[in-house]
Amino acid sequence: PLESNPAVLNKFVANLGVSKAWGFHDVYGLDPDVLQFTPAPCRAVILLFPTSKLKEYKKEQAEKIKKEGQTVSKNLYFMRQHVGMACGSIAVIHCILNNTNSIDLENDGGMKKFLDRTLAKTPSERGHMLGTDPDITKGHGSAANEGSTNPTDFLKTDLHFIGFVNVDGHLYEMDGTKEFPINHGPTTPETFLVDAAKTIKSEFVARVSPAELMFSVIALAPNQAEDVGSAPAPAPVTQESDVTEEKVNSLVSMGFAKEVAVEALTATAGKLDMAINLCLGK
């Protein structure tokens, strides 16, 4: 299985010929004031969550959609999961192949070849073809060995990867273990990340008890050029007004202790993005 780690996912897609201008990035929180530090524009989101806690809701949701129907764009690329422990690869594929209008694929790369082979197939046929695709299988195996998590530890959990994409102005949940994609309503390129975060909070986080919160969110967005070899600028003198209650609460909502949040904001002159990295030990 793949690890919920941007570096691992980025190696996976790079090996499959996906443009290095785009990559996966950690999302440090679901509130708007934290989301603003995610590179923009965000084209897709990957969520890792405890699936067993939502089995009953999953069944109720499917029955409701079958009864009431939903709008699904004909341009949406969706595939079912028929291969065990492939949810990470499927989430990545959903994110990339629903954004080929902005993300370039190498013609001889594994992702483009898989798209060409499966585009005219049904979601179920695509899922079966995944298990026999040499490029995807090789890329998955290579990336799975890159993470710091022991693969056997992942097997002991019930964690599951899904994707969220914006296709033709609608926010879709892409879960290969479901019969069909889930339309969560209208969205725009500008509001997609915020809309996806709201959906994750209401449809997933809110349905799991606080003691069992095991969520990870990753965004597909442009890679940023970094200044290599330059020394970091010294932090400016902290003013009392730099450490606001709103910023402290943002860090606390991400799971950090209040005293840690205050210390980090003080050390970074109230800069929330730098404080997040400091809390994470980066």
DOPABA-523665 format. One record per residue: x, y, z negated of N, C-alpha, C in turn. Coordinates in pm, whole numbers, plus 32768, in hexadecimal, padded with zeros to 4 digits. Each point is the difference from the previous one (the first is absolute). Example, Ala and Ser with C-alpha at 12.3 -4.5 7.8 and 13.67 -1.06 7.14 Angstrom:
85277DC77CF47FA780778000805A80788000;7FDD80698048805280777FFA7FB3806D7FB7;
***
This chain:
80527F8780007FAE807980008055807E8000;7FCB806D80388048807F80017FF180457F79;8065804E7FDC7FFC804D7F847FC38089801D;7FB780377F9E7FC78085800F806D80677FEC;8054800D8064807780537FF98015803F808B;7FFE8085800A8011803F8083807B7FD3804C;806E7FEB7FBA807B7FD780447FEE7F788043;7FB97FA57FBD7FE77F7C80397FA480098078;7F95804E7FF37FA1800E806F804180478077;805780607FE480418049806D80607FA6804D;80447FA67FBA80587FA280477FAD7FA18055;7F8F7FD77FCA7FA67FA580487FD5803D8085;7FD0807D7FFE7FCE803D807C80728028805D;807280277FC880728024805480307F888050;7FFF7F8B7FC180297F8580457F9E7FD8806E;7F8780397FFA7F9A7FE080647FF2806D806A;805F805E80018002806580697FA380767FEC;7FDE801C7F837FAD80757FE2805B807A7FF2;7FD780728037805080797FFD802D80237F74;808180217FF1803680257F7E7FDC808E7FD9;7FB7804480567FD080867FDD7F927FF87F97;7FC87F887FF17F957FE97F9F802B7F967F9C;7FCC800C7F8680247F9E7F9B7F9C7FFE7F8E;80157FA57FA47FA97FF27F8C803E80497F89;7FAB80427FB2802C80537F907FA97FE67F85;803E80027F8B7FB47FF07F857F9D80717FED;7F8A7FDE7FCD7F9E80647FD57FFE7FF87F68;8021806F7FBE80167FFE7F707F8280167FAC;7F94801F803F7F8380157FB77F90801B8061;7F847FF97FD17F8C800E80587FBA80877FF3;803380577FAA7FC680867FF3803A805C806B;7FB0805F8032802D8059806C808480487FE4;8017802A7F82807A804B7FE3807C7FA88007;7FEF7F7C7FFA806F7FA38011800A7FD28091;7F907FEF80407FFE7FD4808B80498063805C;8003807E7FD8803E8066805680957FE98014;803C7FAB7FAD808E7FE4800E801B7F8A805E;7F967FC5803680107F968063801C80408088;80627FD0804B801C803980847F8280028056;7FF3806780507F8A80108056802B800A8092;7FA77FD6805A7F7A7FCA7FE880047F6B7FDA;7FAA7FD97FA47FF47F747FDA7FA37FBB8063;802E7F94803D7FB17FBA80667FBB7F827FCB;80327FC87F937FC47F877FC9802D7FF07F70;7FB67FAE7FB780207FE77F747FF87F6A7FE6;805E7FCE7FB17FFF7F747FD47FE57FFD7F6B;7FA67FAA7FD77FDD7FEF7F73801E7F727FD4;80437FF27F8E80157F7E7FBF7FAD80017F80;7FA97F9C7FEF7FA580027F8E7FE07F717FD3;7FCB7FF07F847FDC7F7B7FCC7F7A7FD1803B;80047FAA80607F897FDC804D7F997FB07FB3;802A7FAD7F9F7FA17FAA7FBC7F9980507FB0;802380797FD87FA580527FB17F8E80388055;800C7FF480837F9D803E80597FB77F998057;80087F807FDC7FC37F9980537F698010800C;7FBD801B7F907F6E800E80027FD6807A8051;8049806E7FED7FDF8079804D80167FE98094;80697FB68022801D7FE2808C7F8A7FB68040;7FC67FA27FB57F8E7FB580337F8580598010;7FE780557F9D7F8E805C8005801080638073;807880308013801B8061806A7FE37FC28089;802E7F8580167FEB7FBC80817F6B7FEC801B;7FB67FD67F997F717FE980117FB780818022;8027806D7FC27FC0808180198019802E8090;807C7FF1802E8021802B80877FB97FAA8068;7FF97F7E7FE77FB97FA8805D7F6C8026800A;7FC9802F7F927F7380247FFC7FE8808A803E;805580617FDE7FEA808A802B80508027807C;806A7FB7801C805480218074806180707FE0;805D8018805C8061806D7FF3803880228089;80398076800C8040802B807B80917FCF8000;80277FBC806C808B7FD4800F802F8026808B;8068805080098034802D808080337F8B8054;7FE48005808280337F9A805B8098800B8010;803980717FD480908014800B804C7FCD7F87;7FB97FCA7F9E80417FCF7F8680407F78801A;807E7FF27FD780467F80800A7FF87FBC7F78;7FB87F8E7FFA7FEC7FB97F82801F7F6D8013;803E7FC47F9B801F7F7180077FDF7FBE7F7B;7FD77F8180077FE37FB27F8880817FC17FCC;7FFE7FDC7F8080737FBC7FC57FE57F6B7FF7;804C7FB3804D7FF67F6E7FFD80827FC07FD0;806580547FE880837FCF7FD4801480297F6F;80247FA27FAA8015801C7F74807280627FE8;7FEF80587F9D806580627FD6802A805E8070;7FA7801780608022805A806F7FB980867FF6;7FC2801C7F8C7FB1807B7FF68056807D8012;807E7FFC7FD2805780748011801D801C8092;80207F97804A801B801080907F8480318049;7F8C7FCB7FDB7F84802780437FDE80927FE1;8016802B7F847FE7808C7FDE8059805D8052;807E7FDA800E805E805080507FD580048092;7FDB7F8D80367FD47FF9808C7F8580558017;7FA17FFB7FA37F888054800C802680948004;805E80277FAB8029808C7FF98043802E8081;80597FAE8034804C802780777FAA7FFA807F;7FBA7F9280147FB87FED807E7F818053800B;7FD780417F967F928060800A8032808F800B;8083800E8017803B8086800F806280078075;7FE97FAE8065805D7FFE80717FF5807E8056;7F9C80537FE57FF7807F8047806780657FCE;80397FE77F8A8064805B7FC980837FBC7FDA;7FFE7F7C7FF380797FB77FD980307FAC8076;8079801A802D80377FBA8074802E7F737FDB;7FE97FA3805E802D7F767FF0805D7FDD8074;80717FC17FE2805A7FD5806A7FBC7F948054;800C800C80847FBC7FA2805980297F6F7FEA;807E7FEB7FDA802F7F777FE980047FDD7F6B;7FC280547FAF7FFD7FE87F707F907F9F7FDA;80107FC17F8D7FA07F9C7FD57F7480367FE9;7FF3807C7FCF7F7C80387FE57FB5801A8082;8044803780647FC0801C80817FDA7F7D8046;80557F9D7FF87FE17F8080417F897FBC7FBC;7FF8800C7F7B7F8E7FC57FB97F7F80488026;80088084800C7F8A804D802A7FD27FD6808A;805D7FF5805C7FDD7FDA80897FC17F758007;80327FA57FAD7FCD7F7780017F767FF47FC0;7FE380587FA27F877FED7FB07F9280678017;801B8068804B7FA0806E800D7F777FD28030;7FFD7FA2805D7F817FD280387FC27F8D7FAF;80417FD87F937FD07F907FB07F9F802F7F93;7FBA7FA17FC47FA8801F7F91805280117F81;7FC980407F978049800C7F82802E7F7A7FC8;7FAE7F98800E80267F7D7FCE80717FC48053;7FF8800F8084806B7FCC8057808380467FE3;7FFC80827FE78079804A7FE080407FCA7F80;7FAB7FE27F9E80327FCC7F8280477F7B8010;7FC97FA98054803F7F7F801980828011804F;8002805D805D807780178051807380397FAE;7FDF80457F93806880387FAB805B7F937FC9;7FC47F907FDA804D7F957FC380637FBD805C;7FED800F8082805B7FC1806280538065804D;7FF480817FDB804C80678047809080027FCE;80627FE48057808B7FF57FD2803A80837FCC;7FDF8070803E803980807FD67FCB802B7F77;7F7C7FF77FEF7FC480287F8080307FA37F90;80037F7E801C802A7F9E7F9B809080187FD4;805780188062808D801B7FE0800E80827FB3;7FB98067802D800880827FBC7FCB7FF97F72;7F937FB87FEE7FC67FF07F7B80627FB87FA3;803B7F938030805D7FB57FAD807980517FD8;8035804D805F807580527FE47FE1806C7F9A;7F8E804480127FDC806C7FA47FDC7FCB7F76;7FC17F8B7FFA7FD67FC77F7F80797FE37FA7;80737FE8803D80787FE37FB2804A807D7FD5;7FD18075802C8044807E7FE47FDB803A7F78;7F887FE37FCF7FD180407F8580477FD07F84;7FE980497F92803E7FDC7F807FA87FA17FAF;7F837FEC802E7FA47FA77FBA80147F70802C;80047FA57FA1800C7F72801F7F7E7FD38043;80057FC9807A7F877FD580457FA87FA37FAE;803D7FAD7FAB7FAF7FA47FB07FAE804B7F97;803180767FD67FB380517FA27F8180348041;800A802580807F8C8032804A7F967F93800D;802C7F86800F7FA27F9180117FAB7FE97F83;803080307F8E7FB87FED7F837F96806B7FEA;7FFA806480577FA1806D7FEF7F8C7FF18061;7F9C80587FF07F908001805E80018083804E;8076803B8010800B808080457FEF7FEE8096;7FC28065803E7FDB7FF6808D801680868046;80367FFC807A8016807780517F8B80178060;7FD7807E800E7FA28028806A802E80868038;7FC48028806F80248080803C7F87805B800E;801B808180117F988063801D803080518079;7FA7801480618024804A80777F8F805E8029;80248063804E7F9E805C803A7FF87FE48096;7F8D7FCE802A7FEA7FE5808E7F7F8044802B;800B805880627F8D804980367FB080477F94;8048803A7FA07FBE80537F9C7FBD7FB87F8F;80227F7F7FEC7FC87FB57F9080707FBB7FB3;7FEE7FF97F7C80617FBF7FA87FDB7F6D7FF2;80597FAA802E7FE57F707FFD805C7FB97F9D;7FC47FA67FB4804B7FA57FAA801B7F818050;807E7FD9800980297F90805480357F8E7FA8;7FA97FA17FE480217F8E7FAA7FE97F80804F;806B7FBB80207FF57F8880527FB37F8F7FC2;7FE980047F7C7FB37F977FC17F6A801C8005;7FDB807580337F72802180117FD77FE4808F;7F7F7FEB80157FCE7FDC8085800E80718064;8002807B7FCF800480748058803E80757FB6;802D8066804B803380797FBE7F8D80487FBA;802080537F9D7F9B80497FB4800A80948021;7F95803980327FFB808F801E7FDB804C7F81;805D80537FCF7FE8804D7F867FD88090801D;7FDA801C807C7FCB8086801C805D80568052;7FD280798021804E805B80548081802E7FBF;8063801D8054807E80397FD2803E804E8073;806980477FE5804A804A806780957FE77FEB;8053801E806480907FEF7FEB803480527F8A;7FC380757FEA802D80597F957FD57FCE7F75;7F8B7FC07FF87FCC7FD67F7D800F7F6A7FE7;803B7FB8805E80057F6E7FF7803C7FCE7F7C;807380347FD980437FCD7F877FAA80197F84;7FC680777FF67FA9801E7F8E7F847FA88002;7FC77FEC80767F897FAB800C801F7F707FDB;80747FCF802C80287F787FDE80167FF27F69;803E80657FC380177FFE7F707F7C7FFC7FB3;7F9F804E802C7F7C80007FBF7FBF7F76800A;800D7FC280747FC67F7B801480447F997FA7;808380077FF7804B7FA37FAB7FD4800F7F6E;7FEF807C7FD47FD780167F757F737FCD7FE4;7FA3801B805D7F757FDC7FE77FE17F6D801C;80407FC880667FE07F778029805A7F967FC3;807380297FCD805F7F9D7FCB8028801D7F6F;803E80727FE88031801F7F797F8E80017F9A;7F8F803C80257F8F800D7FA37FC17F797FDD;801C7F99804F7FC37F7D7FE9805A7FA07FB3;807480327FD6805E7FAE7FB4801780417F79;80057FB27F96801480387F7B808B803E7FF6;800D806C7FB0808280457FF480737FA37FDB;7FE27F997FB2806A7FA47FD580347FA98072;7FB47FFB806D80267FA8806F8025804E807D;801C80817FEF80238053807380897FD98036;80027FC58077807B7FDB80437FF280288093;800F808280177FEC803580868080803F8034;80147FF680828070804280427FCC80388083;8023807D801D7FD08043807980778032804F;7FFF7FE48082806D8027805A7FC38042807B;803D806C802E7FCE804B807380597FEC807A;7FC27FFB807480497FFF807F8002808F8033;8078803A8006800E808D8022808780188042;8018807880348081801B804080747FF37FA0;806F7FCE8032807B7FFD7FB1803C808B8000;803D80267F90803980857FF180977FF7800D;803A805D804A80928005800B803A802A7F7A;80697FBD7FD6803E801E7F7F808B803C8016;8025805E7FAA8085803A8003805F7FA27FB9;80567FBC804D805C7F9E7FC6807F80467FD3;80287FE37F86807E80367FCE7FF580867FBD;7F8C804080037FF580827FC07FDF7FEE7F6D;803B80507FAD7FE87FF77F707F7780387FDF;7FBC7FC57F9E7F7D80337FDC800A808B7FC2;7FA08054801D800080877FC97FE07FFB7F6C;804080557FB07FE180007F727F72802C7FE7;7FC17FC77F9A7F7780257FE07FFC808C7FC7;7FA0805380287FF680877FCB7FD87FFD7F6C;801580707FC07FDB80097F737F697FED7FF3;7FDA7FAC7FA17F727FE27FEE7FBB80707FB4;7F91802C80377FAA80607FBB7F907FB27FBC;7FCE80347F947F957FBB7FB87F897FE38059;7FE5805D805E7F8B7FF2805780137F928068;807E7FD2801280197F9880647FC77F797FD5;7FF97FE97F7E7FCE7F817FCC7F6E80157FD8;7FA77FE9805E7F7280197FE87FB97F807FD5;7F8F80127FBE7FB17F8D7FD47FD37FAC8077;7FE1804580707FD27FB98078806D7FA28035;807D80318002806E7FAD8030801B7F8C7FA1;7FFA801B7F7E80147F967F9D7F957F958010;7F83802B80117F927FA0801080107FAE8080;8038803D806880167FB6807D80617F8C7FE9;806B801A7FB680607F967FE37FC67F987FA1;7FB3802E7F9F7FC27FA27FA37F9E7FA48049;7FB7803880647FA17FAF804C80467F958052;808280138018804E7F9E804B80397F937FA5;7FE7800E7F7C802C7F987FA4807780257FA9;8035807B800E807380287FAF7FD0803A7F7B;804D7FEA7F987FDE80377F7D800780998004;7FB080417FAE7FF9809280028087803F7FE2;80477FC97F9C8080803B7FDC80667FEF8071;7FF87F92804980587FEA80737FDF8063806F;7F7F801780157FD3805F80668031808C7FE2;7FF3802B7F83802C80867FD98097800F8011;804A7F997FD580928004800B802B80088092;7FBE7FB3805780258000808D7FE080868041;7F8E80397FE17FDA8081803A805C806F7FCD;80287FF77F84805C80637FC880887FF98045;802E7F85801780837FEC803E8003802A8092;7F8B800280417FFA8020808F7FBD8086801B;7FFA80537F9B7FC48085800F7F707FF88031;7FB97F9A7FD47F727FF680207FE27FCF808C;80657FCE80477FE97FD080897FCB7F717FF9;7F817FEE80267FBD7F807FEB80417F8F804D;80278019807D803A7F94805080847FD07FC4;8053805F7FD1807F7FDB7FC27FE87FBB7F7A;7F9A802C7FB87FE07FC27F7F7FD47F708012;7FB37FE5806A7FD57F78801D80797FA68015;805E802F805380777FB1801B80527FE97F82;800580667FA9804A7FF37F847FBF7F997FA5;7F7B80027FF97FB97F9F7FAE80177F718033;800D7FF5808380147F7D803C80917FD27FF9;805580597FCD808B7FDC7FF08053800E807C;7FCD8053806180498011807E806080767FF6;
***
